[in-house]
């Protein structure tokens, strides 16, 4: 568990090189079109916390504006010799990513509420649903 926390913190302090991006791409996420774009937490005017999805990436935006590619922490685990596999589950209104490591299965589950709202169904830290709105 300590390794995962340290790796995640390390992720915030480095930028993504072309080689790292290739490794991230190799993990193979393919987000559906309806979730692509930038989303911010609904009804939270004080902080700009959000998510950004591209066709092959999932990025978290922290309160200070720092962006961290979620898949990069798993690339770092691979570099430490951990086997990482990625499975995706997509339907008209749902998208889930299951990332399996030697330590655990990490799930990221999202539901399309409308073209302007999504729910991160198991958002940290309490594993509860959190609503995000599309950023213009």
N, C-alpha and C positions, 0 to 999 in steps of 0.2 A: 504494500500500500504506500509506503514511503517513497518507493521508486516512482510510482504514478504521480504523486503530489510534486515531487522534485522535478520530474519531467515536464509536468504542466506548467510549473513556475518558470522553468527554463525556456519554455516556448514563448513566454511573454517578452523575453529579453533578446531574442534573435529574430532576424528577418529570414524570409524564405528564399534560399538560393535556387537557381534553376535545377540543380541536381535534386534538392529536396522536393521541389515541385513535381519532378518526374516520379519520385517515389510516392508522393501523395496521389498523383494521378493513377499510379499503378494499383492503389488500394481500391479504385474503381467505383466511386460514387457517381450516380447519374440522376440528379434531382429532377423531379417533374417540373414542367413549365409553370404550373400554377403557383409554385412556391418560390420561384426565382425572383430575386429582387432584394430590397432592404426593408426590414421590418423593425419597428420600435415598440417597446412595451406600451400598451394602452394605458391611459390615465396616469402616467408618471411624468408630469411636466418638469420635475426637478432634475431628472437624470435621463440621459439618452443611452439607454441600454437596449441593445438590439441584436438582430441576426441578419446575416447576409448570405443569400444562396445564389450561386451561379450554376451553370450546367454540371460542373464537376467539383464544386466546393461548398463547404459549410463553415461559415465564419461567425464567431461571437464578437459582439462589440461591447466593451466594458464601459463603465460610467465615465472614465477619463478619455474615452474615444479610442482606446487601444483595440486593435483588431487582432484576433488570434484564430488561425486556421485550426479547427478542431482535429482534422486529420493529421496535422503535423505532429501532435503528441504521440500518435500511434506509429508514425514513421520513426520517431525517436526510440520507441519501444522496440521496433524491428531492429534498429541499429544495435540494441543491447542483446539481440539474439532471441527476442520474443516472437513467436509466431502470431501474426495478426491476420484475421480474416474479416471480410466485410460482406454482409448480406443486406439487401434492400427489399422493402415491401412497399409496393405502390398501388394505389387504387385511385378512383376519381377524386376522392376527398381525403385520403389518408396517405401519409408517407412515413416510413420508419426505417431507421438504420440500426442494424445490430452489428456491433464490433466485438469480436471475440478475441481475447488474448489468453495467455496461459493463466491469467489471474481471475478474469471475470468476463461476463458478457455485459457490455454497455449498450443501452438502448437509448435512442433519440426518436421520439414519436411526435408527429405533427398532424393536425387536422385542419382542413380548409373549412372555415366558417362561411366566408364569402370571398369575392375577389379582392377585398380590402382588409380582411381579418383572417388570422390563423391562430391556432392554439398550439403551444408547445405543451403537450399533454403530460409530460413527466419532467417538467423544468426543475433544475436544482434551486435551492438546496433541499426543498421539502418534497420533491417528486410530485408536485401538484401542477395542475393546468395553469398556464399563464397566457393571456391574450396579447397578441401583437397586431399592430396595424401597419399597413403598407406606407412606406415613406415616399413622398413625392419628390 
